[in-house]
Amino acid sequence: MKQKLTIVSVINDLVTDQRVDRACRAIIKKGYQVTLVGRTLPKSLPMNDRPYSTHRMKLLFSRGPFFYLEYQIRLFLFLLFRKSDLLWANDLDTLLPNLLISKLKGNEIIYDSHELFCEVPELLSNPKKRNIWKKLERWIFPKLNKVITVNQSIANIYGHEYQKDVKVIRNIPLKRKIEAKSTKEELGLPTDKKIIILQGAGINMDRGSEEAVEAMQWVDNAILLIVGSGDVIEQLKQMRVDLGLEEKVIITGKVPYEKLAQYTQIADLGLSFDKDTNLNYRFSLPNKLFDYIHADVPVLVSNLVEIVRIVNEYQIGDMIESHDPKHIASKIQKSFSNKKRYFSWTKNLKKAQKELSWEIEEQKILDLIGD
């Protein structure tokens, strides 16, 4: 029997998107041949070996309306001249070309919405842009039969607005056994300090990273390790200098996932400080929370619905009541000083790891894809 073909579309450079990687691997288990298509950036890291094909488009524009227009056209042409049985669109910025091709060719389409796309700060600050994307979403969404998203709060919002049954597949990492764990010394980190980690591919405005850096003025015997990329990274580097925190704040920039895992597994506390500035952040359930859990790292988080639900259910950390840097510093110090409570968190992480597994989430993908 001829093997069925799937094309999975994203707008990023493929390297660090672990949710999409896990989805591709799940689709393969269903017997499909998978091609993942995205774009390449000037500073894109090389692709590691994967069990599926990848294609990265080099675009003339990197931002603004011409970038989005160019990407839509290029993705449409790519999909038009490639055979496929299933189209898997990630987020609203890949959805239009996929929908048009599905109508032209009769392909099945699955839409994976990683967030409330029209509620991100970049669009809320630009009503004209937001209006364009919202009109596109309102036109396309009713035409979709299979939609998934990252948590129940977002599924409820989409379900209510568009009268759709939106399935939930959470961003839970694969259980990966690190064969040769690096030590703090091998990673260039002090061996006599606690390691506080803030990681992610979206270290942007309203994510609490600025306050985390400022808080380190009042934190003793620890360093803040920021691993990832985002809009405020350069600002954080300047803050580190201005506040004289060069020895207490380390910023690595974006690293391959395997390197990120090495950093995470040596951490003593994981931070997630998204602010309740918009619906998208209010109901966020970031990948890094699960990365911390599966790396045996207790957490300190902001008081957001989906995150606190997990932290409270499993008792694996604490939450901040405000983003005041002195308050954050106090919470960090208390996390380490109360050794009995900290030990309880590390013990509870084992239960959380068993129940928050990708195997459970992956089965939902397998059930969603038709035979």
Contacts in CASP RR format, 6 or more apart in sequence:
PFRMAT RR
TARGET T0000
AUTHOR 0000-0000-0000
METHOD contacts of the structure
MODEL  1
MKQKLTIVSVINDLVTDQRVDRACRAIIKKGYQVTLVGRTLPKSLPMNDR
PYSTHRMKLLFSRGPFFYLEYQIRLFLFLLFRKSDLLWANDLDTLLPNLL
ISKLKGNEIIYDSHELFCEVPELLSNPKKRNIWKKLERWIFPKLNKVITV
NQSIANIYGHEYQKDVKVIRNIPLKRKIEAKSTKEELGLPTDKKIIILQG
AGINMDRGSEEAVEAMQWVDNAILLIVGSGDVIEQLKQMRVDLGLEEKVI
ITGKVPYEKLAQYTQIADLGLSFDKDTNLNYRFSLPNKLFDYIHADVPVL
VSNLVEIVRIVNEYQIGDMIESHDPKHIASKIQKSFSNKKRYFSWTKNLK
KAQKELSWEIEEQKILDLIGD
3 31 0 8 1.000
3 32 0 8 1.000
3 33 0 8 1.000
4 31 0 8 1.000
4 32 0 8 1.000
4 33 0 8 1.000
4 85 0 8 1.000
4 86 0 8 1.000
5 32 0 8 1.000
5 33 0 8 1.000
5 34 0 8 1.000
5 35 0 8 1.000
5 82 0 8 1.000
5 83 0 8 1.000
5 84 0 8 1.000
5 85 0 8 1.000
5 86 0 8 1.000
6 27 0 8 1.000
6 32 0 8 1.000
6 33 0 8 1.000
6 34 0 8 1.000
6 35 0 8 1.000
6 84 0 8 1.000
6 85 0 8 1.000
6 86 0 8 1.000
6 87 0 8 1.000
6 88 0 8 1.000
7 34 0 8 1.000
7 35 0 8 1.000
7 36 0 8 1.000
7 37 0 8 1.000
7 78 0 8 1.000
7 79 0 8 1.000
7 82 0 8 1.000
7 84 0 8 1.000
7 86 0 8 1.000
7 87 0 8 1.000
7 88 0 8 1.000
8 20 0 8 1.000
8 23 0 8 1.000
8 24 0 8 1.000
8 27 0 8 1.000
8 34 0 8 1.000
8 35 0 8 1.000
8 36 0 8 1.000
8 37 0 8 1.000
8 88 0 8 1.000
8 90 0 8 1.000
9 37 0 8 1.000
9 38 0 8 1.000
9 75 0 8 1.000
9 79 0 8 1.000
9 87 0 8 1.000
9 88 0 8 1.000
9 89 0 8 1.000
9 90 0 8 1.000
9 94 0 8 1.000
9 97 0 8 1.000
9 98 0 8 1.000
10 17 0 8 1.000
10 20 0 8 1.000
10 36 0 8 1.000
10 37 0 8 1.000
10 38 0 8 1.000
10 90 0 8 1.000
10 91 0 8 1.000
10 94 0 8 1.000
11 38 0 8 1.000
11 39 0 8 1.000
11 71 0 8 1.000
11 90 0 8 1.000
11 91 0 8 1.000
11 93 0 8 1.000
11 94 0 8 1.000
12 38 0 8 1.000
12 39 0 8 1.000
12 201 0 8 1.000
13 38 0 8 1.000
13 39 0 8 1.000
13 40 0 8 1.000
13 41 0 8 1.000
13 44 0 8 1.000
13 45 0 8 1.000
13 56 0 8 1.000
14 20 0 8 1.000
14 36 0 8 1.000
14 38 0 8 1.000
14 47 0 8 1.000
14 54 0 8 1.000
14 56 0 8 1.000
15 44 0 8 1.000
15 45 0 8 1.000
15 46 0 8 1.000
15 47 0 8 1.000
15 256 0 8 1.000
16 45 0 8 1.000
16 201 0 8 1.000
16 254 0 8 1.000
16 256 0 8 1.000
16 257 0 8 1.000
17 90 0 8 1.000
17 201 0 8 1.000
18 171 0 8 1.000
18 173 0 8 1.000
18 257 0 8 1.000
18 287 0 8 1.000
19 90 0 8 1.000
19 112 0 8 1.000
19 114 0 8 1.000
19 150 0 8 1.000
19 171 0 8 1.000
19 287 0 8 1.000
20 36 0 8 1.000
20 90 0 8 1.000
21 50 0 8 1.000
22 173 0 8 1.000
22 174 0 8 1.000
22 358 0 8 1.000
22 362 0 8 1.000
23 88 0 8 1.000
23 112 0 8 1.000
23 365 0 8 1.000
24 34 0 8 1.000
24 36 0 8 1.000
24 50 0 8 1.000
24 51 0 8 1.000
24 52 0 8 1.000
25 51 0 8 1.000
25 52 0 8 1.000
26 362 0 8 1.000
26 365 0 8 1.000
26 366 0 8 1.000
27 34 0 8 1.000
27 86 0 8 1.000
27 88 0 8 1.000
27 365 0 8 1.000
27 369 0 8 1.000
28 34 0 8 1.000
28 51 0 8 1.000
28 52 0 8 1.000
29 362 0 8 1.000
29 366 0 8 1.000
30 365 0 8 1.000
30 366 0 8 1.000
30 369 0 8 1.000
30 370 0 8 1.000
30 371 0 8 1.000
32 85 0 8 1.000
32 86 0 8 1.000
32 369 0 8 1.000
33 52 0 8 1.000
33 53 0 8 1.000
34 52 0 8 1.000
34 53 0 8 1.000
35 52 0 8 1.000
35 53 0 8 1.000
35 54 0 8 1.000
35 55 0 8 1.000
35 82 0 8 1.000
36 50 0 8 1.000
36 52 0 8 1.000
36 53 0 8 1.000
36 54 0 8 1.000
36 55 0 8 1.000
37 54 0 8 1.000
37 55 0 8 1.000
37 56 0 8 1.000
37 57 0 8 1.000
37 75 0 8 1.000
37 78 0 8 1.000
38 54 0 8 1.000
38 55 0 8 1.000
38 56 0 8 1.000
38 57 0 8 1.000
38 75 0 8 1.000
39 56 0 8 1.000
39 57 0 8 1.000
39 58 0 8 1.000
39 59 0 8 1.000
39 71 0 8 1.000
40 56 0 8 1.000
40 57 0 8 1.000
40 58 0 8 1.000
41 62 0 8 1.000
42 62 0 8 1.000
43 254 0 8 1.000
44 56 0 8 1.000
45 254 0 8 1.000
45 256 0 8 1.000
47 54 0 8 1.000
47 56 0 8 1.000
48 256 0 8 1.000
48 258 0 8 1.000
55 78 0 8 1.000
57 71 0 8 1.000
57 74 0 8 1.000
57 75 0 8 1.000
57 78 0 8 1.000
59 67 0 8 1.000
59 70 0 8 1.000
59 71 0 8 1.000
59 74 0 8 1.000
60 66 0 8 1.000
60 70 0 8 1.000
61 67 0 8 1.000
61 70 0 8 1.000
68 93 0 8 1.000
71 93 0 8 1.000
72 96 0 8 1.000
72 97 0 8 1.000
75 94 0 8 1.000
75 97 0 8 1.000
75 98 0 8 1.000
76 96 0 8 1.000
76 97 0 8 1.000
76 100 0 8 1.000
76 101 0 8 1.000
79 87 0 8 1.000
79 97 0 8 1.000
79 98 0 8 1.000
79 101 0 8 1.000
80 101 0 8 1.000
80 104 0 8 1.000
84 101 0 8 1.000
84 105 0 8 1.000
84 107 0 8 1.000
85 107 0 8 1.000
85 108 0 8 1.000
86 107 0 8 1.000
86 108 0 8 1.000
86 109 0 8 1.000
86 110 0 8 1.000
86 369 0 8 1.000
87 98 0 8 1.000
87 101 0 8 1.000
87 102 0 8 1.000
87 107 0 8 1.000
87 108 0 8 1.000
87 109 0 8 1.000
87 110 0 8 1.000
88 109 0 8 1.000
88 110 0 8 1.000
88 112 0 8 1.000
89 95 0 8 1.000
89 98 0 8 1.000
89 99 0 8 1.000
89 109 0 8 1.000
89 110 0 8 1.000
89 111 0 8 1.000
89 112 0 8 1.000
90 112 0 8 1.000
90 114 0 8 1.000
91 112 0 8 1.000
91 113 0 8 1.000
91 114 0 8 1.000
91 115 0 8 1.000
91 117 0 8 1.000
92 113 0 8 1.000
92 117 0 8 1.000
92 118 0 8 1.000
92 133 0 8 1.000
92 136 0 8 1.000
92 137 0 8 1.000
93 117 0 8 1.000
95 111 0 8 1.000
95 136 0 8 1.000
95 140 0 8 1.000
96 136 0 8 1.000
96 140 0 8 1.000
98 109 0 8 1.000
98 111 0 8 1.000
99 109 0 8 1.000
99 140 0 8 1.000
99 143 0 8 1.000
99 144 0 8 1.000
101 107 0 8 1.000
102 108 0 8 1.000
102 109 0 8 1.000
108 146 0 8 1.000
108 370 0 8 1.000
109 144 0 8 1.000
109 145 0 8 1.000
109 146 0 8 1.000
110 146 0 8 1.000
110 147 0 8 1.000
110 148 0 8 1.000
110 368 0 8 1.000
110 369 0 8 1.000
111 144 0 8 1.000
111 146 0 8 1.000
111 147 0 8 1.000
111 148 0 8 1.000
112 147 0 8 1.000
112 148 0 8 1.000
112 149 0 8 1.000
112 169 0 8 1.000
113 147 0 8 1.000
113 148 0 8 1.000
113 149 0 8 1.000
113 150 0 8 1.000
113 154 0 8 1.000
113 158 0 8 1.000
113 166 0 8 1.000
114 149 0 8 1.000
114 150 0 8 1.000
115 150 0 8 1.000
115 154 0 8 1.000
115 280 0 8 1.000
115 284 0 8 1.000
116 154 0 8 1.000
116 157 0 8 1.000
116 158 0 8 1.000
116 279 0 8 1.000
116 280 0 8 1.000
116 283 0 8 1.000
117 123 0 8 1.000
117 133 0 8 1.000
117 137 0 8 1.000
117 280 0 8 1.000
118 130 0 8 1.000
118 133 0 8 1.000
118 134 0 8 1.000
118 137 0 8 1.000
119 278 0 8 1.000
119 279 0 8 1.000
119 280 0 8 1.000
120 278 0 8 1.000
120 280 0 8 1.000
121 204 0 8 1.000
121 205 0 8 1.000
121 206 0 8 1.000
121 277 0 8 1.000
121 278 0 8 1.000
121 281 0 8 1.000
122 129 0 8 1.000
123 129 0 8 1.000
123 130 0 8 1.000
123 133 0 8 1.000
124 130 0 8 1.000
124 278 0 8 1.000
138 162 0 8 1.000
141 147 0 8 1.000
141 158 0 8 1.000
141 161 0 8 1.000
141 162 0 8 1.000
141 164 0 8 1.000
142 162 0 8 1.000
142 164 0 8 1.000
144 164 0 8 1.000
146 167 0 8 1.000
146 368 0 8 1.000
147 158 0 8 1.000
147 164 0 8 1.000
147 165 0 8 1.000
147 166 0 8 1.000
147 167 0 8 1.000
148 166 0 8 1.000
148 167 0 8 1.000
148 168 0 8 1.000
148 169 0 8 1.000
148 364 0 8 1.000
148 365 0 8 1.000
148 368 0 8 1.000
149 155 0 8 1.000
149 158 0 8 1.000
149 166 0 8 1.000
149 167 0 8 1.000
149 168 0 8 1.000
149 169 0 8 1.000
150 168 0 8 1.000
150 169 0 8 1.000
150 170 0 8 1.000
150 171 0 8 1.000
150 285 0 8 1.000
151 168 0 8 1.000
151 170 0 8 1.000
151 283 0 8 1.000
151 284 0 8 1.000
151 285 0 8 1.000
151 306 0 8 1.000
152 168 0 8 1.000
152 306 0 8 1.000
153 282 0 8 1.000
153 283 0 8 1.000
153 305 0 8 1.000
153 306 0 8 1.000
154 166 0 8 1.000
154 283 0 8 1.000
155 166 0 8 1.000
155 167 0 8 1.000
155 168 0 8 1.000
157 279 0 8 1.000
157 283 0 8 1.000
158 164 0 8 1.000
158 166 0 8 1.000
159 165 0 8 1.000
159 166 0 8 1.000
167 364 0 8 1.000
167 368 0 8 1.000
168 364 0 8 1.000
169 361 0 8 1.000
169 364 0 8 1.000
169 365 0 8 1.000
170 285 0 8 1.000
170 290 0 8 1.000
170 356 0 8 1.000
170 361 0 8 1.000
171 285 0 8 1.000
171 286 0 8 1.000
171 287 0 8 1.000
171 290 0 8 1.000
172 290 0 8 1.000
172 294 0 8 1.000
172 356 0 8 1.000
172 357 0 8 1.000
172 358 0 8 1.000
172 360 0 8 1.000
172 361 0 8 1.000
173 287 0 8 1.000
173 290 0 8 1.000
173 291 0 8 1.000
173 294 0 8 1.000
173 358 0 8 1.000
174 358 0 8 1.000
175 294 0 8 1.000
175 353 0 8 1.000
175 357 0 8 1.000
175 358 0 8 1.000
175 359 0 8 1.000
176 261 0 8 1.000
176 294 0 8 1.000
178 261 0 8 1.000
178 262 0 8 1.000
178 265 0 8 1.000
181 262 0 8 1.000
181 265 0 8 1.000
181 266 0 8 1.000
182 262 0 8 1.000
182 266 0 8 1.000
183 191 0 8 1.000
183 266 0 8 1.000
184 190 0 8 1.000
184 191 0 8 1.000
184 195 0 8 1.000
184 266 0 8 1.000
185 191 0 8 1.000
187 262 0 8 1.000
187 263 0 8 1.000
187 266 0 8 1.000
189 195 0 8 1.000
189 223 0 8 1.000
189 225 0 8 1.000
189 250 0 8 1.000
189 266 0 8 1.000
190 223 0 8 1.000
192 221 0 8 1.000
193 221 0 8 1.000
193 222 0 8 1.000
193 223 0 8 1.000
194 221 0 8 1.000
194 222 0 8 1.000
194 223 0 8 1.000
194 268 0 8 1.000
194 269 0 8 1.000
194 336 0 8 1.000
195 222 0 8 1.000
195 223 0 8 1.000
195 225 0 8 1.000
195 266 0 8 1.000
195 267 0 8 1.000
195 268 0 8 1.000
195 269 0 8 1.000
196 212 0 8 1.000
196 219 0 8 1.000
196 222 0 8 1.000
196 223 0 8 1.000
196 224 0 8 1.000
196 225 0 8 1.000
196 267 0 8 1.000
196 268 0 8 1.000
196 269 0 8 1.000
196 270 0 8 1.000
196 271 0 8 1.000
196 332 0 8 1.000
197 224 0 8 1.000
197 225 0 8 1.000
197 226 0 8 1.000
197 227 0 8 1.000
197 263 0 8 1.000
197 264 0 8 1.000
197 267 0 8 1.000
197 269 0 8 1.000
197 270 0 8 1.000
197 271 0 8 1.000
197 292 0 8 1.000
197 297 0 8 1.000
198 209 0 8 1.000
198 212 0 8 1.000
198 224 0 8 1.000
198 225 0 8 1.000
198 226 0 8 1.000
198 227 0 8 1.000
198 270 0 8 1.000
198 271 0 8 1.000
198 272 0 8 1.000
198 273 0 8 1.000
199 226 0 8 1.000
199 227 0 8 1.000
199 228 0 8 1.000
199 260 0 8 1.000
199 263 0 8 1.000
199 264 0 8 1.000
199 288 0 8 1.000
199 291 0 8 1.000
200 227 0 8 1.000
200 228 0 8 1.000
200 229 0 8 1.000
200 286 0 8 1.000
200 287 0 8 1.000
200 288 0 8 1.000
201 228 0 8 1.000
201 229 0 8 1.000
201 230 0 8 1.000
201 254 0 8 1.000
202 228 0 8 1.000
202 229 0 8 1.000
202 230 0 8 1.000
202 231 0 8 1.000
203 209 0 8 1.000
203 226 0 8 1.000
203 228 0 8 1.000
203 229 0 8 1.000
203 230 0 8 1.000
203 231 0 8 1.000
203 232 0 8 1.000
203 233 0 8 1.000
203 236 0 8 1.000
204 230 0 8 1.000
204 231 0 8 1.000
204 232 0 8 1.000
205 231 0 8 1.000
205 232 0 8 1.000
206 274 0 8 1.000
206 275 0 8 1.000
206 277 0 8 1.000
206 278 0 8 1.000
206 281 0 8 1.000
207 232 0 8 1.000
207 273 0 8 1.000
207 274 0 8 1.000
207 275 0 8 1.000
207 281 0 8 1.000
208 273 0 8 1.000
208 274 0 8 1.000
208 275 0 8 1.000
208 302 0 8 1.000
208 323 0 8 1.000
209 226 0 8 1.000
209 232 0 8 1.000
209 236 0 8 1.000
209 273 0 8 1.000
210 232 0 8 1.000
210 235 0 8 1.000
210 236 0 8 1.000
210 239 0 8 1.000
211 273 0 8 1.000
211 323 0 8 1.000
211 324 0 8 1.000
211 325 0 8 1.000
211 328 0 8 1.000
212 224 0 8 1.000
212 226 0 8 1.000
212 271 0 8 1.000
212 273 0 8 1.000
212 325 0 8 1.000
212 328 0 8 1.000
213 224 0 8 1.000
213 226 0 8 1.000
213 236 0 8 1.000
213 239 0 8 1.000
213 240 0 8 1.000
213 243 0 8 1.000
213 245 0 8 1.000
213 249 0 8 1.000
214 239 0 8 1.000
214 243 0 8 1.000
214 325 0 8 1.000
215 325 0 8 1.000
215 326 0 8 1.000
215 328 0 8 1.000
215 329 0 8 1.000
215 332 0 8 1.000
216 222 0 8 1.000
216 223 0 8 1.000
216 224 0 8 1.000
216 243 0 8 1.000
216 245 0 8 1.000
216 248 0 8 1.000
216 249 0 8 1.000
216 329 0 8 1.000
217 243 0 8 1.000
217 245 0 8 1.000
217 325 0 8 1.000
217 329 0 8 1.000
218 325 0 8 1.000
218 326 0 8 1.000
218 329 0 8 1.000
218 330 0 8 1.000
218 333 0 8 1.000
219 248 0 8 1.000
219 329 0 8 1.000
219 332 0 8 1.000
219 333 0 8 1.000
220 333 0 8 1.000
221 336 0 8 1.000
222 248 0 8 1.000
222 268 0 8 1.000
222 332 0 8 1.000
222 336 0 8 1.000
223 247 0 8 1.000
223 248 0 8 1.000
223 249 0 8 1.000
223 250 0 8 1.000
224 248 0 8 1.000
224 249 0 8 1.000
224 250 0 8 1.000
225 250 0 8 1.000
225 252 0 8 1.000
225 263 0 8 1.000
225 267 0 8 1.000
226 233 0 8 1.000
226 236 0 8 1.000
226 249 0 8 1.000
226 250 0 8 1.000
226 251 0 8 1.000
226 252 0 8 1.000
226 253 0 8 1.000
227 252 0 8 1.000
227 253 0 8 1.000
227 255 0 8 1.000
227 260 0 8 1.000
227 263 0 8 1.000
227 264 0 8 1.000
228 252 0 8 1.000
228 253 0 8 1.000
228 254 0 8 1.000
228 255 0 8 1.000
228 260 0 8 1.000
229 253 0 8 1.000
229 254 0 8 1.000
233 251 0 8 1.000
233 253 0 8 1.000
236 249 0 8 1.000
236 251 0 8 1.000
237 251 0 8 1.000
239 245 0 8 1.000
240 246 0 8 1.000
240 249 0 8 1.000
240 251 0 8 1.000
252 263 0 8 1.000
255 263 0 8 1.000
260 291 0 8 1.000
261 291 0 8 1.000
261 295 0 8 1.000
264 291 0 8 1.000
264 292 0 8 1.000
264 295 0 8 1.000
264 297 0 8 1.000
265 295 0 8 1.000
265 296 0 8 1.000
265 297 0 8 1.000
267 292 0 8 1.000
267 295 0 8 1.000
267 297 0 8 1.000
268 297 0 8 1.000
268 298 0 8 1.000
268 336 0 8 1.000
269 297 0 8 1.000
269 298 0 8 1.000
269 299 0 8 1.000
269 300 0 8 1.000
269 332 0 8 1.000
269 335 0 8 1.000
269 336 0 8 1.000
270 288 0 8 1.000
270 292 0 8 1.000
270 297 0 8 1.000
270 298 0 8 1.000
270 299 0 8 1.000
270 300 0 8 1.000
271 299 0 8 1.000
271 300 0 8 1.000
271 301 0 8 1.000
272 286 0 8 1.000
272 288 0 8 1.000
272 289 0 8 1.000
272 292 0 8 1.000
272 299 0 8 1.000
272 300 0 8 1.000
272 301 0 8 1.000
272 302 0 8 1.000
272 307 0 8 1.000
273 301 0 8 1.000
273 302 0 8 1.000
273 320 0 8 1.000
273 323 0 8 1.000
273 328 0 8 1.000
274 281 0 8 1.000
274 284 0 8 1.000
274 286 0 8 1.000
274 302 0 8 1.000
274 304 0 8 1.000
274 307 0 8 1.000
275 281 0 8 1.000
275 302 0 8 1.000
275 323 0 8 1.000
276 282 0 8 1.000
276 302 0 8 1.000
276 303 0 8 1.000
276 304 0 8 1.000
281 304 0 8 1.000
282 304 0 8 1.000
282 305 0 8 1.000
283 304 0 8 1.000
283 305 0 8 1.000
283 306 0 8 1.000
284 304 0 8 1.000
284 306 0 8 1.000
284 307 0 8 1.000
285 306 0 8 1.000
285 307 0 8 1.000
285 310 0 8 1.000
286 307 0 8 1.000
289 299 0 8 1.000
289 301 0 8 1.000
289 307 0 8 1.000
289 310 0 8 1.000
290 356 0 8 1.000
292 298 0 8 1.000
292 299 0 8 1.000
293 299 0 8 1.000
293 316 0 8 1.000
293 349 0 8 1.000
293 352 0 8 1.000
293 353 0 8 1.000
293 356 0 8 1.000
294 353 0 8 1.000
296 346 0 8 1.000
296 349 0 8 1.000
297 349 0 8 1.000
298 316 0 8 1.000
298 317 0 8 1.000
298 335 0 8 1.000
298 342 0 8 1.000
298 345 0 8 1.000
298 346 0 8 1.000
298 349 0 8 1.000
299 311 0 8 1.000
299 316 0 8 1.000
299 317 0 8 1.000
299 318 0 8 1.000
300 317 0 8 1.000
300 318 0 8 1.000
300 319 0 8 1.000
300 320 0 8 1.000
300 328 0 8 1.000
300 331 0 8 1.000
300 332 0 8 1.000
300 335 0 8 1.000
301 307 0 8 1.000
301 308 0 8 1.000
301 311 0 8 1.000
301 317 0 8 1.000
301 318 0 8 1.000
301 319 0 8 1.000
301 320 0 8 1.000
302 319 0 8 1.000
302 320 0 8 1.000
302 323 0 8 1.000
303 319 0 8 1.000
303 320 0 8 1.000
303 321 0 8 1.000
307 319 0 8 1.000
308 319 0 8 1.000
310 316 0 8 1.000
310 352 0 8 1.000
310 356 0 8 1.000
311 317 0 8 1.000
311 318 0 8 1.000
311 319 0 8 1.000
314 348 0 8 1.000
314 349 0 8 1.000
314 351 0 8 1.000
314 352 0 8 1.000
314 355 0 8 1.000
315 344 0 8 1.000
315 345 0 8 1.000
315 348 0 8 1.000
316 345 0 8 1.000
316 348 0 8 1.000
316 349 0 8 1.000
316 352 0 8 1.000
317 335 0 8 1.000
317 345 0 8 1.000
318 331 0 8 1.000
318 334 0 8 1.000
318 335 0 8 1.000
320 327 0 8 1.000
320 328 0 8 1.000
320 331 0 8 1.000
321 327 0 8 1.000
335 342 0 8 1.000
336 342 0 8 1.000
END
